[in-house]
Amino acid sequence: MKVAILCGGRGTRFREVSDVIPKPMAPIGPRPILWHIMKIYSTHGFNDFVLLLGYKGDYIRNFFLNFAAITNDITIDMARNGTDRVTFHGQSAEPWRITCVDTGEDAMTGARLWRARKYLESEGMFCVTYGDGVADVNVSALVEFHKSHGKTGTLTGARPPGRFGELSVEDCRVAKFNEKPEFSGNYLNSGFFVFNSSVFDRYLGDREDLTLEREPLQRMALEGELMIYKHDGYWHHMDTPYEFELLNHAWKTGRAPWKIWK
């Protein structure tokens, strides 16, 4: 099953880092937050990734093209030619298949999904998440929940306070989607979506300004086609330098709940 990760935004509230590298490449410990997100999915057996690139997308592309050299000690024998001139010490291989898709520097989230359609729709459903949030979500249970209800979309709702998409919930059906509330005790949109491939024809389109969290999800909710997978565990978004420091502190002190891999 394909996992699409939205990696193309500019990270305007995170300028200290995003002026230099794309936000998904901001390091949590020794690896980018994007790597942590992929490890979460991989732990549940989801290893086929589609990265929706945009702003400074070449940084992400080059990281994975040179993954072995970046994540291992290496010896380079300059007297040799060909592939045997480099020796890699250690083992950092991942069982991942990665498709990098240039979806445009200024496209919004719905437009990015639309532009990756040909890589996502063949299996009938696919996962989507943001490239700047980590959680200890049981992705396997999320996908099984999505299969069980037959609706177009499922999103994972978490309970932190703040400024993300608020969900009015009725028996696991999202009755209303508000993009950016000030504060509420209700579940909030944490990403970790699953969509049927029918989402493309019913709710998306080729408009650069199409934001997934506005018209598509709002209409999906009003039509009874959006369900919530309730997650009462850990979730943390990285939207500011302060949140970046919090995540790094959690990692460095061995208190990173999203690290569900060995």
N, C-alpha and C positions, 0 to 999 in steps of 0.2 A: 504494500500500500504506500502511495506517495505521500511525502510530507513536504508541504510548501512552507517556506519561512520568509517572511517579509523583511527584507534587508536593505531597502532602498531609501528610507527617509533621511532627512538632514539632521535630525536631532537638535533642533534649535534651542532647547533648554539645556543642552549639554555641550555648549560650544567649546569649552576648554579642551575637550577631546575630539569632538566631531569636526572641528575645523581642520584637524590633521588626518584623522582616520574615520571611516564610517562607524557609527555607534555599535553595530554588532561585533566590531573588532576590538572594542574596549576590553582590556584584559581583566579577568577575575582570576587572581593568582597568575599562573604561567600561561594560561590559554584565554582566547577571546570568549566573551559571553556566548557567542554563537556556537562555539564548540561545546560548551556546557549544555545548551539547549539540545543539540544533536545527540549528546550522550544520554540525556533523559529519554528521548525517543528510542535510541538504539538499545537501551537496557530492556525495553519492552519488545524488541525485535523489529522495530521500524528503522530500516537502514537505507531507504531510497529517497533521497532528498532533492528538492527543487528549490534553489535559492533565487529569490526574486530581487535582482540587483538593481541599483539606481545610482544614487549619489556615492561617488568614490568606489564604485563597484569593483574596479580593478584590484583594489587592496584585498578583497575577499577572494576573487578569482586567483590571484597570485599566491595567497596563503595556502590554498588547497593544491594548487599546482606544485608547490614546493614544500608540501607538508612534511615529507620525510626528512628533508634537509633542515627544516626549521625546528623540528621536534626531536631530533637525534643529534648526538655527537657524530661528527663526520671526519674522515681523513680524505684529503684530495691529493692524489699523486699527479703532479703537474707534468711529469715525464711521460705519462700515458695519454692515449687518446681513447675516445669512445666511452661507453657506459661503465667500464671496469675501473675508471680512474677515481671513482668515488666509492669509499667504503662507509657504510652506515653502522654505527655502534649502538646497540640497543634495539628496542622494538616498540614502535608507537603506531603500528598500522591499525586502522579501523575498518570494519566490514561495511564501509559506506559506498554507495553509488551516488554521485553528486552531479546534478545538472545545474549549471549557472546560466540564468536567463537575464539578459539586459532588458528591463521593463521600462526604461526611461528615467532620466534624472529627476523629473518633476512630477511624475505620475503619482496619483493617490492610491490607496490600498486596493480599492475595487478594480481600478484600471490595471494594477500590477497583476492581480489574479487573472483577469481577462486575457492579458497578453501572454500568460503562461498556459493558457487553456490546453493547447495541444500536448503538453507534457503531463497534464493532470487528469484528464477526463476518461482515460481509456479503461480504468478499473471500476468505474461506477461510483466511487466515492474516494475522498482524499482528506488528509489532515492539513490544517493551516495553523500557524502560530506566528507571533511577533518575534523579531530578532533581538529583543531587549528585555525579556522577562523569564525568570526561572521559577520552577515549582516542583513539588514532589507529587504531582498528579499521576494517578494510575492510568496511563494512556491506554493500556489494554482494556481496562474496564470502561473507559470513555468510549472507545470504538464499539464495544459490545452494546453499550447503552444506545448509541446512535443506531446501530443495526436493529435494535429491538422496537423502536417507536415508528420508524418509517417516514419521518418528516424530512424536509430538505436539509435542515441544519441543526447542529448541536454546538453550543459554546459552553465553556467551563466557567462557572461562576464561583468567585472567591469572595471573602468577607472583609478585606482591609478597608479602612476609611480612605477617602480621597477623591480624586478627580477623574475617575475612569467611568466607563459606560455603566449606568445603573440599570438593573433589570427588575421589572415587576413580574413576579412569578406566581403562576397558578398551577399547582399539581405538576411541576416540572415543565410546564409549557411557559415560554416567555410571552407574557401578555403585552408588554410594552418595553421598548428599548429607548433609553435616554442616553445620548452620547456622553455628556460630561456634566454630571450632577455636582453640586458643591459638597454635600455630605449625606450619607444615608447608611442605615444599618442593613439595607438589602444587599443581595449578592451583586457583585460587580463583574464586568467583563474582564476576564484575565487572559483572553486568547484561548489557545488550545481548542480550536474548532475542529469539527468534522462536517463535511458537506457532501451531499450527493452531487453527481456531475450535472444534474438538472439545474443546479444553481446558476450555471452560465446563461442558459436561455431564459430562465425565469426572472433573474434578479441582477445580472451583471450586464455589461456592455462596453463598447470601445469608446469611453469618454475619459479623457485624462484626469478630469476633476471628480471622478466617481469614487467616493469614499465608502468603503465597506461598512463602516460603523454608522453611516447616516442612512440614506435611502434603502440600500439592500437589506440590512438587518432590521431596520424599522418596519419595512413593508413585510418582511418575512414573519416578524412577530405579530403584526396586525392580522395576517392571513393564517395564523396558527401553524406556521411551518418552521418555527424555531423553538428548540427545546434546550433546557439547561441541565448540564451535568454538575451537580453541586459538589464543590470541593471545599472541605473545611480544614484542609491541611495548609501547608506553607505555600505562599506565592509572593514574589517580590518583583516589581517592575524597576528598571533602571532608567530613570528619566532625568535625573539631576546629578551633579557632582556629589551631593550628600548621599544619595542612594548608591552611587558607584562605590563610595567609601564604605558604606554599610555592608555591601556584598563582599567586598574585599576583606573586610574585618572578619566576617563570618567564615570565609574560606581559610584565612590565615590562622584562625583560632580553632579550626576543626569543628566549627558549628555551622555547617552548610547543609541544611535539610534537603536541598534539591540534589545533593550528591547521593543518588540511589544506586550508583554503580560501585563495583569493587575496586 
